[in-house]
Structures are given as structure tokens and as C-alpha cells.
Amino acid sequence: MPSPPLLEVRDLHVQFPTPTGVIEAVAGVSFTVAAGETVAVVGESGSGKSVSSLAVLGLLGGGRVTAGSIRFAGGELVGADAERLRRLRGAEIAMVFQNPMSSLDPLFTVGDQVAEALRAHRPLTRKDAQRRVVELLREVGLPDPQRRARSYPHELSGGQQQRVMVAIGLACEPALLIADEPTTALDVTVEAQILALLRRMQREHGTALLFITHDMGVVAEMADHVLVMYAGRVVEQGPVAEVLSAPRNPYTRALIDSIPTPTTPRDAPMPAIAGTVPHPSEMPGGCRFHPRCPSALDRCATGEPQLYDLGPGRASRCWLHEVDAPVNEEEVSGVG
């Protein structure tokens, strides 16, 4: 019998109050992460990726989970008291945020900030914590870790700051690490180094990784399983090799087609998906992607499709999968 997933999110709904009313940023999201597995959540900005991950740690600020379940290691986190969540954060579930400049405190040294995570969850003396800080900074590849531990964030490059964030996240060897676009704004060389670091640390510590990104190239390199989100909904999911080689949802296909390739002519326009992700307060009727979809049917504007089971581990939310309602080829625009 397979072991239960480390993280299990079921039918998650998250709402935020606004001056014009309540908006739903995440609507019915479900996924699992097994021990040692890497699950990528991909989609454009505004798709609900980060909100879904922040809900796991209870870091929604003014937002709240209005329905659904988040179970970690068998225990329910929705409705958990603040003290239980505080014990989990950093110790069993850690997060690497996308912007280290805004996440690291400019008033404290790098070493103090890594040590804070250690001393909050481990019975270490100050001297032992400082020793472990230097070990962690060495593990994440910072040169001269003893000197770097005494540095302030502004004295480090962007790539070095992100390595510090990884060190903080891995300080207590959590079972689950959430990485929220950790390579945003980094150049490609530093990005490759950070991704290699995460893979190495994952192998060495057996950590499960929930990787939030908008970059399909990163998904291909990092993930075992991928969850594609659009406008607060999951629109496709499955093993990464299958989803990227044979996408079944028009949105996933559009994301992949928007990536330039080595054969793309240099003078050709950059491929892009027309339009933008709708604001949660202005969701279109029917399928949320239909106003931008080149494969839209008439029924896409009036009814939202379910998430269709397409085989082991594969699912897609699209009327094109409706077996009981054969597609009228004349109704389809832009399909082969």
C-alpha cells in the first residue's frame, strides 16, 4: 500500500476582503506532494500560485481559507491555532520567498537571521548556533562563510542573498520546502546555480519541494509532477514529462508555445498569449480562459468545465475532453 502524501490539499478556496467586496483568489485547488517529490505549480502572475502556497503556512494576511482541507503529515492545518502553525513554520515546513531583498532584514547580519531560525526550533546554545550557521552557509555555496555570516544583506549580491534564503529554509531540515519563484530577477547563470543547489540539498536531506514558478523551463528541469493554474483554478496536472511533451489543455499549450526556442527567428515577434489573466473581481462566465483561448467553443462562454480524468495522474479542465458531447468542428476556432 502506498504511503500517504506528506502534503494533501483538497478543494481549497481562499477569499480576500476588498473595498468593493470579497474576491476569491483560489477556487477549488487540489494537489498532493509526496516525501522527496518535487511538485511545480506554474501559471501567469495572478493565477493563484503563491496564494495557494501561503495558505499552507497560514500566511494569508487579510485572506482566509473559506473551504477545503490542508493536511500535513496527516494533521489538518485549516483552523489550526497560531501556536501549532508557529511550531511548524521553519521546523517542518519552510519557505524560500521570491525576493530576498524584501525578505531579509537589513538591520541584522546574515548570520543572525540564519541563527534565528535555528534557535527558534532547536535547543542550541549561541555558540552551537553560530557554528551551524557557518556550516549552512558553506553548504549553500557561499565563499568565506565565516566572514559572510557577519555581513549585512546589502553587502551580498542577489544570488548570494538567495543562497542565504535557502540556508534559512533548510536550517532545521524541514520535511517540506516551499520555493516561491526563488530565481525571479536572477540572471541565467545564477538561476542555474540556485536550481542546482536546491536539487542537491533535496537529495541530501530528502526534502519534498513545492516549487512555485511561471517558467516552464524551470518546471522541466526541477519537477516530477506539475500543476498548471489559471485564474485561481487548476486547469491541468500530471507527470511533468507527459504534460510538457503532450499538453492536453489549451492554456498549457499556449504557455509552452510562448517560449522562444533556438530555432525562433531573431526578428520574429516574441510569442505571447493574447490578453491578460482576469482580476478575481472580473471573472468571465463559463471557462475562465475562454476569452483568450484560440480553441474556444460556444459552450465555453456559458458553462465552466470540470477537471476531467485523462488517465493515471493526468487531468485537464476543458470542454474538449467532454466524451458525452462530441466536439462540433465548425464550432472550434483556431484548431488544426
N, C-alpha and C positions, 0 to 999 in steps of 0.2 A: 504494500500500500504506500503510495507516495506521501511524503511528509507534507504537513500543511504549510501554506506560504508564510513567509516571515511577515509580509505586509499584505493585507487584503482590504481593498477599498471597494465598497459596494453602493451603487446608486447614490453617489454623493451629490448633494445640492448645496450651493453656497450663495448667500444673498448679502448685499450691502445696502444700507440706507443712503439715500441721496436727497438733496433738497427738492428734487422733483418726484420722489417716490423710491420704492425699493426696486433694486435691479438684481437679477440672477446672473452671476458670473460663471457659475459651473452648474450644469444641469444633467444629473443622472450619470456621472462618470464612474466607471468600474474598472479595476485592474488589480493585478497581484504582482508581488515581487518575491521571488524565492531566495533563500540564503545563497550568497555567492553569485547571484544573477545580476545582469545589467539590463534594466528596462529604460528605454528612452521615451520621453514624451515630447513630441515635435508638433510644430504649428507656428503660424504667424503670431506676431505680437497681438494680444487681445483675445487669444484663443482659450485662455483659462489654464494654461500650463502651470504658471507659478502659483496661482491661487490654489490649485489642487494640491500642490506640494506643501504650501504653507498651512493648509488645513490639517495635514498630517501632524504637524507640530503645534497646532493651536496658536498660530501666529498671524491670525487674520485681521488683527487690529479691530476696526469697527465692523467687520463682517462676521457672519456666523453660519455654522452648518445648520441648515433647516431640515435636512432629511438625509438618510443614508447611514452607513456604518464605516468606521475605520478601525480595523483590528491589527494590532501589532503583537507578534509572538503570542497570539491567542487572546489578548486582552483588548477590550473596547476602549478607544480613545475619545470618541464623541461623548461629550458630557463628563469627561474625566476632570477631577479637581486640579487646581493650579499647582499644588504641591507634587502630584503624581507626574504632571507634564514637566515640571522643573527637573525632577529626578531623571526623566527620560532624555531630555534635551542635552546633547553633548555626550552623554554617557552611553546610551543605546541607539539613539537616532541623532545624527549630526547633520549640519547643513553647510555647504560652501556657497556663499552668495556671489552674484554675478559681478558686483562692483566692489573690489577690496578697498578702494579709496573712501567709500562711504561706510564700509563695514568696520574697518579698523579705526580705533580711537586715536586721533593724532596726539593726545596728551600722554599716552603711555607707550613704553617701549614695546617692541615686538615680543621680546621675551616675557614681559609681564602679562601680555594678552594671551600668549600660549599657556603660560603657567596658571592663569585664572581658570581655564577650562579643566586643567588637571586638579587643582586644589579644590575645585567645587565638587568633584566627584570621586577623588581618590584621597586616602589618608596619607598624604605625603608631607614631609617637612619642607620648609622653604628651600633648603639645600638640595634635597632629593628632587624637588620640582624643577629647580634650575638645571640640574644635571639632565633630567629628562627632556627639558626644553631644548637643550643643545643637541641631544640625540635626535629629536624630532626634526629640528631644522637641518641637521645633516642628512636625515633620511629623505627629506623632500628636495634635496639637492642645492641648498643654499651654501655658497662658498663662505669659509671662515665663520661657521655658525656661532662661535663664542662671541665674536665681535658683532655679528648681525643681531644676536639676542639683545644687545644694548642699543641697537639702532631704533629710531622712530620711523613710522611708516613712510613719511615723506622722503626719507633718505634711501628708500628702496625703489627699484624700477617696478613697473606694473606687473611684469612676470614674477618678480621676487615677492611682491605683495600677495599675489595669488597663491604662491607656494606657501606663504605664511598662513593663508586661509585654509589651505589643505592640511597643514600641520595642526591647526586648531581643530579642524573637523575630525582628524584621525587621532587626536591626542589620547582619548580614552578607549580607542579601538572599538568604535560602535559597530553594532551588527548591520546597521543601515546608514549609508551616507547619501544625502540628497545634494546633488550638484546643480545649482540653478544657473544655467548659462555661464559656466566658470571661465570660458575663453572669450567672452564678449570683449571687444575693443583691444584684444591682443593681436600682435602680428602673427603670421602663419608659423614662423619658426617657434615662437614662444608657445603658441597654441599646441603645436605638436609635442613640445616638451611637457606641458601640463597634462595632456591626454595620456602620454606615456607614463607620467608619474602616477596618475590615477589608476591606470591598469596595473602597474607594478605594486602599488600599495594594496590594491584589491586582491591580487594574487597572494601577497604575503600575509594579509590579515583575514582573508576570506570574507571580506565585506560585501554586502549587497549594495548595489548602486542604482539610484533613481536619478537619471540624467535628463535635465530639462534643457531643451535647445530648440533653435529654429533652423539649424544647419543639418541638412540631410547627409552631408559628407561626414560630419561628426557621428551621426547615427550609424552610418555604415561601418565606421571604424570602431565604435565603442560598444554597441548594443547587441544583446541576444534577442530581445523582443522589443517591438516598437508600438507605441500608441500614438495615433495621429489625431489631433484635436482641432476643431474649428468652432468658433463662436460658442464655447462652453460645452460642446458635445464631443464625444469620441466618434470619429467618422470611419476609422479603420484601425485594425490592430492585428498583429501576428508576428511570427518569426521574422527577424529583420531581413534576412536574405530573400525570403519569399515576397515580402511587401515591397522591397526596393526593386526586385527584378520583375515582379508581375503585380503592380498595384491594381487593386480592384475598384477603388473609389476615385471618382473624377478629381476630387481635391488632392488626394495623394499623388495622382498622376500629374496634376498641374504643378505641385511643389517640385517634383522630380524634374519635370520639363523646364522649370525655370532656372535650373542650374546650368551655367555655361560649361561646355566641355572643351577639351583641347582642340577639337575639330570645328568649334564655333568660329565663323569668320570674325576677324578682329573689327571689321567695320559694320558688323551686323548689330541691330538694336539688342540691348540686353533683354533676354526673355523674362517675362513677368506675368503674374496673374492680374487680369483687369480688375479694377475696383479695390475696395478695402474691406477688412473684417468689420461687420456691423457692430455698433455700440450696443451693449446689453439692453439699453432702453429703446432701441430701434430695430429689434429683430424682425426680419421679414416673415411673412406667413409661409407655411409649408417647410420645405427643406431650407435650412439656413444658408446653404451655399448656392441655391439656385439662381440668384441674380447675377452671379459671377461664373456660373457653370456653362461650359460650351456644350455639354451633353444634356441640358435640362429638358425635361418633358413637361407637357401641360400640367400633369398631376403634381409636379414638384412644387408648384406655386400654391397648392391648396392643402396638401397633406404632408406631414413630416414622416419619412420612412423610419422603420425600426432598424435596429442593428442586426443584420442578417448573419446567421452562422454559415460560413463558407467552407467548413472543414476543420480539422484539428488545429486549434489555436488561431484560426483566421475568422475575421468578422468585418463587415463593412455596412455602413448606413447609406443606402442608395436605392431608389426605386428600380434601378436597372437590374437588381437582384430579385425582383418580385416574380417568383415562378408561377404564381397563380394569375398573373396579369401580364401576358406576353407583351413585349415592347412593340409599339407601332413604329416602324422605321421612319415613317413620314413625320412622326411627332418629334423625332430626335433632331436637334440641330447641332452640327459640328462633329458628328460621329462618323468615322470611316466611310 
